Amino acid sequence: MTMTKVLIVDDAMFIRIQLKSLLQSNGFDVVAEAENGKVALEKIQEFKPDLITLDITMPVMDGLECMREIKKLDYSPTVIMLSALGQEKYIQQAIMDGAKGFIVKPYNNESVIKNLNKFKV
């Protein structure tokens, strides 16, 4: 059985560490991390993840811009947006741009796993 390959994209290192630990302990294979959308696009080309958790608010290239770039790629990973409370208008935009779901920060571990398990390959 292959494990779902995940790329975690968030400018906050503590969020990346937290998510990585949570996902790995629940049977996901975290293949890479990125601190902004620009780095994420490089990692996507390199690792071809099945699933991407993508923060919306980041320096250099934010999650919405990154989502639009991901749509142009020759394959389509599942993208789940992460956003702080109060960013609903961005979430709607991300869904219109192709994101498959979203997780609101601060999140609860159980709901993250329940949400992401739907997209396991």
Summary of the structure (lengths in Angstrom):
residues: 121
radius of gyration: 12.7
end to end distance: 9.3
largest distance: 38.6
contacts: 397
relative contact order: 0.19
helix: 41%
strand: 25%
